[in-house]
Amino acid sequence: MLRLLTALNLALLILFPLAWTAPLMRAGLLPLFGLEEISVLSGLAALWRGGEVALALLVALFALVAPMAKTVALALVHLSRAPITLLPAVQMLGKLAMADVFLIAVYITLAKGMAVGRVETAWGLWLFTGCALASLGIAVATGHLAKRGALR
């Protein structure tokens, strides 16, 4: 079981960066014009260029830093390179990563409710959400293994 969790967790080191570049949504001002694809990275760049530096840094923390720090920390625990006592911090990082998925969903809902343009979800949103949920599941399973004494 530990080997499977480790392999799934290490796969997230590839899947998270892929999710950051994948289109989260397609948005356009008017229904007649083409839709522009928005990814986590393009959204961060737009916030930064628009002068919303604090918001860009907050999104970067939630979407980039927290998931990768959690994935690396879990890998270190799985490979016995970090103590099991690190697991509560790992769970907190996971909550921060899920906050970003929630914020994206709220933005899409608000944009659709304004009826000014058109917003469609894209496959990257599902990939990013899946990565965050998989990471959450891996952390929970790791916690169960730790309670049973299967981790050292």
Long-range contacts (C-beta under 8 A, 24 or more apart in sequence): 1-141, 1-145, 1-150, 2-78, 2-145, 2-150, 2-151, 5-78, 5-138, 5-141, 5-142, 5-145, 6-75, 6-78, 6-79, 8-134, 8-138, 9-71, 9-74, 9-75, 9-78, 9-135, 9-138, 10-71, 10-75, 12-67, 12-71, 12-131, 12-134, 12-135, 12-138, 13-68, 13-71, 13-72, 13-75, 15-127, 15-131, 16-67, 16-68, 16-71, 16-131, 18-127, 19-124, 19-127, 19-128, 19-131, 20-63, 20-64, 20-128, 21-124, 22-122, 22-123, 22-124, 22-127, 22-128, 23-122, 23-123, 23-124, 24-104, 24-121, 24-122, 24-124, 24-125, 24-128, 25-104, 25-108, 25-119, 25-120, 25-121, 25-122, 25-125, 26-118, 26-119, 26-120, 26-122, 27-111, 27-117, 27-118, 27-119, 27-120, 28-117, 28-118, 29-116, 29-117, 30-117, 30-118, 31-117, 31-118, 35-118, 35-120, 37-122, 39-124, 40-64, 40-124, 40-128, 59-100, 59-103, 61-96, 62-96, 62-97, 62-99, 62-100, 62-103, 63-97, 63-100, 63-128, 66-93, 66-94, 66-96, 66-97, 66-100, 67-93, 67-97, 67-131, 67-132, 67-135, 69-93, 70-94, 70-97, 70-135, 70-139, 71-135, 74-135, 74-138, 74-139, 74-142, 77-142, 77-151, 78-142, 78-151, 80-151, 80-152, 84-146, 84-151, 84-152, 87-139, 87-142, 87-143, 87-146, 90-139, 90-142, 91-139, 91-143, 94-132, 94-135, 94-136, 94-139, 97-132, 97-135, 98-132, 98-136, 100-128, 100-132, 101-128, 101-129, 101-132, 104-128
